[in-house]
Amino acid sequence: MDAAPLAPANQEMQIDRARLSGILDAADIGVFSGAWPSGDVICSVACHAHFRTALGTLAVFSDILARLHPEDRKPLQQALAQSLHTGEDGQMDCRLLPSGQPHGWVRLVWRVRRDARGEPCGWDAVTRDRSHTKQAEAERAAARQEADRRADALGQIYEREHRIAEALQRSLLIKPSLNLGGLEVETVYQAAWDEALVGGDYYDMFALEEGRVALVVGDVSGKGLEAASRTAEIKFTLRAYLREYPHAATAMERLNAFLCEARALEAAPSGYFVCLTLAVVNPLTGEIDICSAGAEPALLLRADGETLVLQEGGLPLGVAAKAEYGSLTVTQHIGDLLLIVTDGLTEARQGTQYLGEQGVAALALRSLGMDSLAAIGQAILEGAQAFAGGHLHDDACLLLARRTA
């Protein structure tokens, strides 16, 4: 066949290649062809840009290698050699040498080219600038590392605060050594099974003038160190007020006014509140002056089986500064049991049914024949847990006081 008829076809092919190269350059896709074993390469305009070098400076494959980071040169050579051996396509992201610009990356995707005999004779490859992608990946990785670092730091802070809160709560739950004359007192505390944070339940008992004794059970809203700190503040503030005004309703009103004023003075006022029951007991006469601020009603279980629900007081503390509180006076006879609990017991739930104060009273009445108040308290707690399917969803605090003489 004569060569002349082929000239227009070759010319048309060259035009098509130029047009395709222009399209790829416009799409920021570089193209290069490499001959093997000579190593000669032909690179498009975009390919030169991707390797950050002047047009016409990539003539042989070693020119391309020279533009790469030294640590990526040998891996690329090995990958290309492997493709020649297996005939499989290949791909690699390579770092570029620093050139006064941010660290650059280029992606090479190649296919083995074969001659008429089917022998490998080089590569046809496309290149893409991966610098922005790699920079974004690095920034995301750095952000993840920073997030992990902050999470670790927050975790350490949480653990530290948790330890402090636990130590503070343990100090609040220490039963003081008191000579109460004819009054026997026992306490039981059980943290909720699913709570990782220390709660605000607490109890207290302390001596007042004229042989009277203050019995307190409180539940401060919130969890963790903040709740434990507020509980300590409330415990000792109430002690101070009661020793000055040993009357349940008066002390409760003063404590409520203090908490409301303190909250108003906070830079970022919180919405905490306190449910609390206070009983001022005279062991000699059996007189009980009791006041409840939004708490579960106390129960007085008579030795003859009668149960009195002692519910007199007002709103939870810290809700309304001018709230008024009333108190109830009742006589505790020898053998009578005063029971004060938090809502962790009364709100023990079985389906949609709550245990309530009547359920707590029933558990207590069934346990009155036990030898000690500690055994009675533990039986009440275990009964509430059994009612709720084996565990309670809130902290539970009980205080039991029985007149013995």
C-alpha positions, 0 to 999 in steps of 0.5 A, a space after each residue: 500500500 502506498 504511503 501517500 493515502 495514509 498521510 491524511 489519516 495520520 494528520 487527522 489522528 494527530 489533530 485528534 490527539 491534540 484535541 484530546 490533550 487539550 480537553 484533558 489539560 482543561 480538566 486538569 488531567 495530565 497524560 504521559 506515555 513512557 517507553 520501555 526499556 528506553 525510558 523516554 516519556 512524552 508529557 502533556 502540559 497538565 502533567 508538567 504542571 502536576 510535577 511542578 516543572 517547566 514545560 519540556 523538562 520531562 523528557 525521560 522517566 528519570 526526570 519524573 523520578 527526580 521530581 519525586 520525594 526520595 522515599 517515593 522513587 523506589 516504590 514507584 519504580 517497583 510498582 511499574 516493574 511489577 505491572 510490566 511483569 504481571 500486565 496489571 494496571 497500577 496506581 500510586 500517590 507520590 510526594 513531590 520535592 519541596 519547591 517553595 510551595 506547600 508540600 505537593 502530591 501527584 497521583 499516577 494511574 497507569 496501564 501497560 502498553 504492549 507492542 504487536 507481539 504482545 510484549 510490554 513496551 511501556 506505560 500510558 498514564 494519567 496524573 492528577 494533582 492530589 495536593 489539596 486532597 492530601 492537605 484536607 486529609 492531613 487537616 482532618 487527621 490533625 483535627 481528629 488527633 486534637 479531638 482525641 486529645 481534648 477527649 482524653 483531657 476531658 476524660 481525665 478531668 471527669 475522672 478527677 471530678 468523679 473521684 473528688 465527688 465520690 470522696 465528698 459524698 462519702 464524707 456526707 454519708 458518714 454516720 456521726 457518733 451521737 448519744 441519742 438517749 432513747 432514740 435508735 437511728 440507722 441509715 441505708 444508702 444505695 447508688 443507682 445501678 446505672 448511674 456513672 455520676 455521683 448523685 445528690 442524696 444525703 442524710 444527716 443527724 446532729 444534736 441540738 439544744 435541750 437534748 433534741 436531735 435533727 434528722 435530715 434526708 435530702 435529695 439535691 438535683 443534678 449529678 457529679 461534683 456540682 451536686 456533691 458540692 451543693 449538698 455539702 453547702 446545704 448540709 452545713 448551712 442547715 446545721 447553722 440555721 437549726 442551731 440558731 432556730 431549732 424549729 423545722 419550718 423556720 429553719 426550712 424557710 431560712 434555708 430556702 431564702 439562702 439558696 434562692 439568693 445564692 442562685 440569683 448571685 451566680 454569674 450563670 444561675 443554675 436551675 437546681 433545687 432540693 427536696 428535703 425532709 427535716 425532723 426535730 426529735 425530742 427522744 425524752 418526750 417523743 415529740 417530732 417536729 417535721 417539715 418536708 420541702 417537696 420530698 416524699 412524705 415521712 412515715 411513722 409506723 406505730 408499734 400497734 401496726 398503725 401507719 401515719 403519713 407525715 406530709 406537711 411543708 411546702 415547695 422544694 427548696 430553691 424554687 421560690 424565695 418567699 415560699 412558706 413552710 409549715 410543720 407537723 407535730 406528732 408524738 413517737 411512742 416507745 417502739 414506733 418507727 420513723 421512716 424517711 426516704 428519698 424518691 429513689 424508693 417510692 419511684 421504684 417501678 414495675 411497668 407503669 406501677 410505682 411502689 409509692 409510700 404505701 408500698 414502702 410502708 408495706 415493706 416496712 411493716 413486714 420487716 418490723 419483726 427483724 432484730 435490728 434497724 439495719 436489717 429492716 432498712 436492708 429488707 425495705 431496700 431489697 423489697 423495692 429492688 425486687 419490685 423494680 425487677 432487680 435494680 433501682 433507677 435512682 439513688 435511694 436513701 433511707 433513715 430509720 429512727 425508733 424510740 426505745 425508751 
